Amino acid sequence: MIIAVASGKGGTGKTTVAVNLALALSGQPVFLDCDVEEPNAALFLRPTITQREEVGILIPEVDFDQCTACGRCAEVCAYHAIAVAGRNVMVFPALCHGCGSCTLNCPEGAIREVLHVTGVIEQGKAGAIAFAQGIMNVGEAMAPPIIRQLKQRAIPEDAADRVVILDASPGTSCPVVETMRGADVVLLVTEPTPFGLHDLRLAVEVARDELGLPVGVVINREGIGDHGVEAYCAAEGIPVLMRIPFDRSIAEAYSEGVPLLEALPEYRERFARLYQQIQRTGMNVV
């Protein structure tokens, strides 16, 4: 089972939930930190990294001895990553999505693809947990290709028989969509405030309405704000699978990089029940 843990906004406790859910599971769960712009799950899981690989996208490189500057490459590029001006052909790597259209459509065969490194993928172990994370290089613009390659390399073939947790980046943009794609269920972490409700609505639209994925909600910092999130979930038929109270001791543990299950052992059973809830809430999960 593949569980994507996401949130409409930052600071809701998404990584806290993802990390402690993984720690509460028996067997050999898999944890992927897909927040490649700011991965921080490793601060809590403290994995031993055993593999490191550079990844990126394939961008066009033009052989000017063969190029006739016909302009066909620029015509087929949907992202305007290649332009032809007179006899000059210019490539803009920051705009390129690595689709390969220019290479396939060049009538002279004057374009080949070369790897443009945009980040790295690291893999290792955190106890019984198989851990992997993507780290995007500073200055790069596109996270989805790294997330896509992270999932291809780190999600095992027997994922149907194991629990795979994907810790998404905050928000509802392309990196989050790429993380959610292919998941069995999306666990949305929110807080009971108007701001939290606003962004929860957006996250539900992406996960459930656009991608067709079953969703469940974890309400963090219960006891602050109002009851708007509860009312919304009830009206939309979205199960609230767990509530975590607004508790100073939880914040103190987080600030020291200590997992909640280590600081407050009673939460181990609560997160184990969360996983059982995910299995039993009728969200098309077995």
C-alpha positions in Angstrom: 0.0 0.0 0.0 1.3 3.4 -1.0 0.3 6.3 1.4 1.0 9.9 0.3 1.0 12.3 3.3 0.3 15.8 2.2 -1.1 19.1 3.3 -2.5 22.2 1.7 -0.1 24.5 3.5 3.2 24.3 5.3 3.6 23.9 9.1 0.7 21.6 9.7 2.8 18.7 11.0 2.8 16.7 7.8 6.3 15.3 8.3 5.6 14.7 11.9 2.7 12.4 11.0 4.5 10.7 8.1 7.6 10.0 10.2 5.8 8.7 13.3 3.4 6.6 11.1 6.5 4.9 9.6 8.0 4.3 13.0 4.8 2.8 14.3 4.6 0.2 11.6 5.8 -3.4 11.9 7.6 -5.2 9.1 9.9 -3.3 6.8 8.1 -0.1 5.7 9.5 2.2 3.0 9.8 6.0 3.6 10.4 8.4 0.7 10.9 12.1 1.5 9.5 13.7 -1.7 9.8 17.3 -0.4 12.9 17.6 -2.5 13.2 21.3 -2.1 13.4 21.1 1.7 13.7 17.5 2.8 13.8 17.2 6.6 12.5 13.7 7.5 16.1 12.5 7.9 16.5 14.8 10.9 14.0 12.6 12.8 14.7 9.2 11.2 18.5 9.6 11.2 19.1 7.1 8.4 22.4 5.7 7.3 22.8 6.6 3.7 24.4 3.9 1.6 23.7 5.1 -2.0 23.8 8.4 -3.7 23.0 9.1 -7.3 22.9 12.3 -9.4 19.6 12.7 -11.3 18.1 15.3 -13.6 16.5 15.8 -17.0 17.7 15.2 -20.5 18.0 18.5 -22.3 18.8 19.1 -26.0 22.3 19.8 -27.3 22.6 21.0 -30.8 25.2 19.9 -33.4 25.6 23.2 -35.3 27.5 21.4 -38.1 24.3 19.5 -39.0 21.7 22.1 -37.9 20.0 24.1 -40.7 18.1 26.4 -38.3 14.9 25.2 -39.9 13.0 26.1 -36.6 11.2 22.8 -36.3 12.5 22.2 -32.8 11.2 25.5 -31.6 7.8 24.8 -33.2 7.2 21.5 -31.3 8.5 22.7 -27.9 5.5 23.4 -25.7 7.6 25.0 -23.0 9.6 27.5 -25.2 12.8 25.9 -24.0 14.4 26.2 -27.4 14.4 29.1 -29.8 15.7 29.8 -33.3 16.7 33.3 -34.3 18.2 33.5 -37.7 21.1 31.0 -37.7 21.2 30.9 -33.9 19.6 28.1 -31.9 19.3 28.8 -28.2 18.5 26.3 -25.5 17.1 27.3 -22.1 17.6 24.5 -19.6 15.5 26.0 -16.9 12.4 25.8 -19.1 13.1 22.4 -20.5 10.9 19.5 -19.3 12.9 16.8 -20.9 10.1 15.6 -23.2 12.4 14.9 -26.1 10.1 16.4 -28.8 12.8 18.5 -30.3 15.1 15.5 -30.7 12.5 13.3 -32.2 11.3 16.0 -34.6 14.6 17.4 -35.9 14.7 16.5 -39.6 18.5 16.7 -39.7 19.1 14.6 -36.6 21.1 17.5 -35.3 19.9 17.3 -31.7 20.9 14.8 -29.0 20.0 14.7 -25.4 22.4 15.2 -22.5 21.9 14.9 -18.8 21.4 18.2 -16.9 21.9 17.3 -13.3 19.2 18.9 -11.1 19.7 17.0 -7.8 20.5 13.8 -6.1 18.7 10.8 -4.7 20.0 9.2 -1.5 19.0 5.8 -0.2 19.7 4.0 3.0 18.2 2.5 6.2 16.7 3.9 9.3 16.4 0.8 11.5 13.9 -1.4 9.8 12.7 1.4 7.5 14.0 1.6 4.0 14.7 5.3 3.5 15.1 7.5 0.4 15.1 11.2 -0.2 15.5 13.5 -3.1 17.5 16.8 -2.8 17.1 19.4 -5.5 20.1 21.5 -6.3 20.0 25.2 -5.4 18.8 27.4 -8.2 16.8 24.6 -10.1 13.2 25.3 -10.9 11.5 21.9 -11.4 11.1 19.3 -8.6 8.8 16.8 -10.4 11.5 15.1 -12.4 13.5 14.4 -9.2 10.3 13.1 -7.5 9.5 10.9 -10.4 12.9 9.3 -10.4 12.9 9.0 -6.7 9.7 7.0 -6.8 11.0 4.8 -9.7 14.2 3.9 -7.9 13.0 3.6 -4.3 9.4 2.1 -4.5 10.0 -1.7 -4.4 8.3 -4.1 -6.8 6.5 -5.7 -3.9 4.9 -2.3 -2.8 1.5 -4.0 -2.8 2.7 -6.2 0.1 4.5 -3.5 2.0 3.7 0.0 3.3 5.3 2.8 1.4 5.0 6.3 2.8 5.5 9.3 0.6 6.1 12.6 2.4 5.0 15.3 0.0 5.9 18.9 -0.1 3.4 21.4 1.3 0.8 23.0 -1.0 -1.0 21.8 -4.1 1.5 22.5 -6.9 3.1 20.2 -9.4 5.5 18.5 -6.9 2.6 17.5 -4.7 0.6 16.1 -7.7 3.7 14.1 -8.8 4.0 12.7 -5.3 0.4 11.8 -5.0 0.2 10.1 -8.5 0.1 6.4 -8.1 -0.7 6.4 -4.4 -3.4 4.2 -2.9 -4.6 6.8 -0.4 -3.8 10.4 0.5 -3.5 11.4 4.2 -4.1 15.1 4.5 -2.7 16.8 7.6 -4.4 20.1 8.6 -5.0 22.4 11.5 -8.4 23.6 12.8 -8.1 27.2 11.7 -9.7 29.1 8.8 -6.3 29.2 7.0 -6.0 25.4 7.5 -9.5 24.8 6.2 -8.9 27.0 3.1 -5.9 25.0 2.1 -7.4 21.7 3.0 -10.2 22.4 0.5 -7.6 22.9 -2.2 -5.7 19.7 -1.3 -9.0 17.7 -1.4 -9.7 19.2 -4.8 -6.4 18.0 -6.1 -6.2 14.6 -4.5 -9.9 13.5 -4.6 -11.5 15.5 -7.3 -8.7 15.8 -9.8 -6.7 12.6 -9.2 -9.6 10.4 -8.0 -7.7 9.3 -4.9 -9.4 8.4 -1.6 -8.5 10.9 1.2 -8.5 10.9 5.0 -7.7 13.7 7.4 -5.5 14.1 10.4 -6.2 17.2 12.5 -3.1 18.5 14.2 -3.1 21.0 17.1 -6.6 20.2 18.0 -7.9 22.7 20.6 -6.9 25.9 18.8 -9.0 27.6 16.1 -12.5 26.6 15.4 -14.7 23.7 14.2 -14.7 24.6 10.5 -12.5 21.7 9.5 -14.7 19.1 11.3 -17.8 20.6 9.7 -16.2 20.5 6.3 -15.1 16.9 6.6 -18.5 15.8 7.8 -20.2 17.6 4.9 -17.8 16.1 2.4 -17.9 12.6 3.9 -14.1 12.7 4.5 -13.1 10.6 7.5 -11.1 12.3 10.3 -8.7 9.4 11.1 -6.7 11.0 13.9 -6.6 14.1 16.2 -3.4 15.3 17.8 -3.8 17.9 20.5 -2.1 21.3 20.8 0.6 20.2 23.3 3.8 22.0 24.2 5.6 18.7 24.8 5.0 17.7 21.2 6.5 21.0 20.0 9.5 20.6 22.3 10.2 17.1 21.0 9.9 18.4 17.4 12.3 21.3 18.0 14.9 18.8 19.3 14.5 16.4 16.4 13.0 13.7 18.5 10.2 11.7 17.0 6.9 11.9 18.8 6.9 8.1 19.5 10.2 8.4 21.3 9.3 11.5 23.4 5.7 10.3 24.2 5.6 6.5 23.8 1.9 6.3 24.3 1.6 7.7 20.8 2.9 4.5 19.3 -0.4 2.8 19.8 -2.3 5.8 18.4 -0.3 5.8 15.2 -0.7 2.1 14.9 -4.5 2.7 15.1 -4.1 5.4 12.5 -2.8 2.8 10.1 -5.6 0.5 11.0 -8.1 3.3 10.3 -6.6 3.9 6.9 -7.2 0.2 6.2 -10.7 0.1 7.5 -12.4 3.4 6.5 -13.7 2.2 3.1 -11.1 4.2 1.1 -10.6 1.4 -1.4 -7.5 0.3 0.5 -6.8 -3.3 1.4 
